[in-house]
Amino acid sequence: MQLIENLDEIKTAFKNAVITIGNFDGVHIGHQALFHEVIEKADAIDGTSIAMTFEPHPIRVLKQNGHPPLITLYDQKVELIEKSGIDVLIVVPFTKAFAEITAKQYVLDILIERIGAQVIIVGEDYTFGKNHEGNINLLRSYAEALDIQVEVLDWIPISKKATGRISSTRIRKMVMAGKVHDAHKLLGRHYQIKGEVVTGRNRGGKLLGFPTANMNLHDELSPKLGVYAVTVESMGRIHKGVANIGYSPTFEDLEFTVEVHILDFDNDIYGQNIRVNFIQRIRDEIKFSSIDELSDQIREDVEFARRALK
C-alpha cells in the first residue's frame, strides 16, 4: 500500500481512482465493507483503490474538550487499512484551515482535480466541506455534471436480531462498558491495545507471585476497569494472559495502570512493544482485605482465563 501523508505529495492524478473517505476509527466491519467495495470497483475498471482519512481526528481539532478516546491510534489504523488490500491511503493533516474548505472546493479541487476520482463510495451519512455543508445530494449533483459515479453503501446492521447499525460510537460504548466480546463482533477482531512494557511497582512477582508486564495508555480507548482474559502478542508469538485495568485499590495507589500477567512466561520484555487483545471480561476490580486474599483471587482469575482461552 502506498501511504501519502500530505495532499501536496500527489503530483499527478491516479488512474481511474475509486475512493472512499472517512475517519475510519476502529476500522470496523462497516469500514471494511467500504474498502471491499472500493477494491472490487477499482479492479473492474482497471483503476486505483484509495481510502482517504484525516489526522488528527477532526473532532479533536474542532472540539477542544470532551473529544472521545480513539479505538485505533494512527499507526494501528494505517496497519489495518493496509491489511484490507487498499492500493493507496491518503492521510490529510486536519487543521482549522482545512476545515474552512468549502464543499465545492473539496469535491472539485481535491477529489476530482488532485486525486482524479472517477468513483466515490461513501456511507449514508457522509458530509463534507465547511460546516458540513456538503451532503450526498450535493455530491451527486457535482458528480453528475462531471460524469463521476457516486455509490452510497447501506449501513451494516449489528445483527439480524438487534436494531441499529455498526458504528465507531457503538463500539466505543461497548468497550467502555467492558463488553469486549460484543465489540469483537462489530470490529471483526478483538479490541486491542499496544504499547511499550514499562517498569511497574515491582510487586506483582514478589508480593503476589504473579509477575506483570505494565503498559501506559496514552490516547486510546480503555476498557472498563476490571480483570480480563487476554492474549498477548510479543516477539512474534501469542500468549495467554490476564489483564487488570484500574487503580489497584487493595494497595490504595490511586494510580491508573494496565498490568498484564502472561501465563507460563518468564522472558524479560521490558522496553519491548506488546499487543494485548481483550477476549472476555472476568470481573470488576475489587479491594481485598489482604495481599493473600488478592493473590488467591488472581489464581482463580488465571484458571478462568485458561478455560476461556482454550
C-alpha positions in Angstrom: 0.0 0.0 0.0 1.2 3.5 -0.8 0.9 5.9 2.1 0.5 9.6 1.3 0.5 11.8 4.4 0.0 15.2 2.6 -2.0 16.2 -0.4 1.0 18.1 -1.8 2.7 14.7 -2.3 0.2 13.9 -5.1 1.8 15.3 -8.3 -0.4 13.6 -10.8 -4.0 12.2 -10.5 -4.3 8.5 -10.0 -5.5 6.2 -12.8 -9.3 5.6 -12.6 -9.3 6.4 -8.9 -12.0 4.8 -6.8 -12.1 6.4 -3.4 -13.8 6.2 -0.1 -13.5 8.9 2.6 -13.9 8.8 6.4 -12.3 8.9 9.8 -12.3 5.1 10.0 -11.8 5.0 13.8 -11.8 1.3 14.7 -11.6 0.1 11.0 -14.7 -1.9 11.9 -16.8 -4.3 9.7 -18.7 -1.3 8.2 -15.4 0.3 7.2 -14.1 -3.0 5.8 -17.2 -3.3 3.6 -16.5 0.1 2.1 -12.9 -0.9 1.4 -14.0 -4.2 -0.2 -16.4 -2.3 -2.5 -13.7 0.2 -3.4 -11.3 -2.6 -4.3 -13.8 -4.6 -6.3 -14.9 -1.5 -8.3 -11.2 -0.5 -8.9 -10.5 -4.0 -10.2 -13.4 -3.8 -12.5 -12.3 -0.6 -14.2 -8.5 -1.2 -14.0 -8.2 1.6 -11.5 -6.6 2.5 -8.2 -8.4 1.8 -4.9 -8.0 4.7 -2.5 -9.0 5.4 1.1 -8.7 9.0 2.4 -8.7 9.8 6.1 -7.7 12.6 8.5 -5.1 13.0 11.2 -5.7 14.1 13.9 -9.4 13.1 14.1 -11.4 16.2 13.0 -13.3 16.4 16.3 -10.0 16.8 18.1 -9.4 20.0 16.2 -12.9 21.4 16.1 -13.8 20.4 19.7 -11.1 21.3 22.2 -12.6 19.5 25.1 -14.6 16.3 25.6 -13.5 14.5 22.5 -13.8 10.7 22.6 -10.8 8.4 23.0 -9.7 6.6 19.9 -10.5 3.0 19.2 -7.4 2.8 17.0 -4.4 5.0 17.2 -2.9 6.3 13.9 -0.3 3.6 13.4 -2.8 0.8 14.0 -5.4 2.4 11.7 -2.9 2.6 8.9 -1.9 -1.0 9.5 -5.5 -2.3 9.4 -6.3 -0.4 6.3 -3.3 -1.8 4.6 -4.4 -5.3 5.5 -7.7 -4.6 3.7 -5.9 -4.6 0.4 -6.4 -0.9 -0.5 -3.8 0.4 -3.0 -3.4 3.9 -1.6 -4.1 5.5 1.7 -4.2 9.3 1.7 -3.9 10.9 5.2 -4.9 14.5 5.2 -3.4 16.6 8.1 -6.6 18.1 9.5 -6.3 21.7 10.6 -8.7 24.5 11.2 -7.7 25.9 7.8 -8.6 22.7 6.1 -12.0 22.7 7.9 -12.7 26.1 6.2 -12.6 24.5 2.7 -16.0 24.7 1.0 -17.8 21.7 -0.2 -17.3 22.8 -3.8 -13.6 23.2 -3.3 -13.4 19.9 -1.6 -15.0 17.9 -4.4 -13.7 19.8 -7.4 -10.1 20.7 -6.3 -9.2 17.8 -4.1 -11.3 14.7 -5.1 -11.6 15.4 -8.8 -8.6 17.6 -9.8 -5.9 16.4 -7.5 -6.8 12.8 -6.8 -8.6 12.1 -10.1 -11.7 10.4 -8.5 -13.8 8.5 -11.1 -15.9 6.7 -8.5 -16.7 7.9 -4.9 -18.1 5.3 -2.5 -19.3 6.5 0.9 -21.8 5.7 3.7 -25.3 7.1 4.0 -24.5 10.0 6.4 -21.4 11.3 4.6 -20.9 15.0 4.9 -18.0 17.2 3.8 -16.8 20.8 3.5 -17.1 23.8 5.8 -19.7 23.4 8.5 -20.6 20.0 6.9 -22.5 21.9 4.1 -21.9 19.1 1.7 -24.1 16.0 1.7 -24.9 13.1 -0.5 -27.3 15.0 -2.7 -24.8 17.8 -3.3 -22.1 15.2 -4.0 -24.3 13.5 -6.6 -25.1 16.8 -8.3 -21.4 17.6 -8.8 -20.7 14.0 -9.9 -23.5 14.1 -12.5 -22.2 17.3 -14.0 -18.7 15.8 -14.2 -19.7 12.3 -15.3 -18.4 10.9 -12.0 -20.1 7.9 -10.3 -21.2 8.1 -6.7 -22.2 4.9 -4.7 -23.8 5.0 -1.3 -23.5 1.8 0.7 -26.2 0.8 3.1 -25.4 0.6 6.8 -24.5 -2.9 8.1 -26.8 -3.9 10.9 -25.4 -5.1 14.2 -27.1 -8.5 13.7 -30.3 -10.0 12.2 -32.0 -9.7 15.6 -30.6 -6.4 17.0 -31.6 -3.0 15.8 -29.1 -0.3 14.9 -26.0 -0.2 12.8 -22.4 -0.9 13.3 -20.6 2.4 14.2 -17.5 3.6 16.0 -19.6 5.2 18.6 -21.4 2.0 19.4 -18.2 0.0 19.6 -16.6 2.7 21.8 -19.6 2.4 24.3 -19.3 -1.4 24.3 -15.6 -1.3 25.1 -16.1 1.3 27.8 -18.8 -0.9 29.3 -16.4 -3.9 29.3 -18.4 -5.7 26.6 -15.3 -6.7 24.7 -16.8 -9.9 23.4 -19.7 -7.9 21.8 -17.2 -5.4 20.4 -15.3 -8.2 18.7 -18.4 -9.0 16.6 -18.5 -5.4 15.3 -14.8 -4.9 14.8 -14.2 -8.2 13.2 -11.3 -8.8 15.6 -10.6 -8.5 19.3 -10.2 -5.0 20.7 -6.5 -4.4 21.1 -4.2 -2.0 22.8 -0.5 -1.9 22.2 2.5 -0.2 23.7 5.8 -0.5 25.5 6.3 -2.6 28.6 7.4 -0.1 31.3 8.7 -0.5 34.8 5.9 -1.0 37.3 5.9 -1.1 41.1 7.8 -4.4 41.3 5.3 -6.2 43.5 3.4 -8.5 41.1 6.0 -11.3 41.3 7.5 -10.5 44.7 4.3 -9.9 46.7 1.6 -11.7 44.7 3.5 -14.4 42.9 2.2 -13.2 39.5 4.7 -11.0 37.6 3.2 -8.5 35.3 4.0 -6.5 32.2 3.0 -2.9 32.8 1.8 -0.6 30.0 0.9 3.0 29.7 -2.2 4.0 27.8 -1.8 7.4 26.0 -4.7 8.4 23.8 -6.6 5.2 23.1 -9.8 3.8 24.5 -9.6 2.0 27.8 -11.9 -0.9 28.5 -14.0 -0.7 31.7 -12.0 -1.1 34.9 -11.6 -4.7 35.8 -9.9 -8.0 35.0 -9.9 -9.6 31.6 -8.8 -12.8 29.9 -6.5 -11.6 27.1 -4.0 -12.8 24.6 -0.6 -11.1 24.3 1.4 -10.7 21.1 5.1 -10.5 21.9 8.1 -11.1 19.7 6.1 -12.8 17.0 4.3 -15.2 19.4 0.9 -15.2 21.0 0.5 -16.0 24.7 -2.5 -16.3 27.1 -2.8 -13.8 29.9 -4.8 -11.9 32.4 -5.0 -8.1 32.4 -6.0 -5.8 35.2 -7.1 -2.3 34.3 -7.6 0.0 37.2 -6.2 1.6 40.3 -5.1 -1.3 42.5 -7.5 -0.5 45.3 -6.0 -3.1 47.6 -2.8 -1.1 47.7 -4.6 2.3 47.6 -2.2 3.7 45.0 -4.9 5.7 43.2 -2.7 5.5 40.0 -4.2 4.2 36.8 -2.4 1.1 35.5 -2.6 -1.6 32.9 -1.0 -4.8 34.3 -0.8 -8.0 32.3 0.2 -11.4 33.7 1.4 -13.6 30.8 0.7 -17.2 31.5 3.6 -19.6 31.5 6.1 -16.9 30.5 9.3 -15.7 32.1 11.1 -13.7 29.5 12.4 -10.2 30.1 10.4 -7.9 27.8 11.0 -4.5 29.5 11.2 -1.8 26.8 9.6 -4.0 24.2 6.3 -3.3 22.5 3.4 -5.8 23.0 -0.2 -6.0 21.8 -3.0 -7.1 24.2 -6.2 -8.5 22.8 -9.2 -8.4 25.1 -11.1 -11.6 24.8 -13.5 -11.7 27.8 -14.2 -9.7 30.9 -13.7 -11.8 34.1 -14.8 -9.5 37.0 -14.7 -6.0 38.5 -11.7 -4.6 40.2 -12.1 -5.3 43.9 -10.4 -4.1 47.1 -9.3 -7.1 49.1 -8.6 -7.2 52.8 -5.2 -8.7 52.4 -2.5 -9.5 49.9 -3.1 -13.2 50.4 -6.7 -12.8 49.5 -5.8 -10.8 46.4 -3.3 -13.5 45.4 -5.9 -16.2 45.8 -8.3 -14.3 43.6 -5.6 -13.8 40.9 -5.0 -17.5 41.0 -8.8 -18.0 40.3 -8.6 -15.4 37.5 -5.7 -17.3 35.9 -7.7 -20.5 35.9 -10.7 -18.8 34.4 -8.6 -17.3 31.7 -7.1 -20.7 30.9 -10.6 -22.1 30.4 -11.8 -19.1 28.4 -8.8 -19.1 26.1 -8.7 -22.8 25.2 
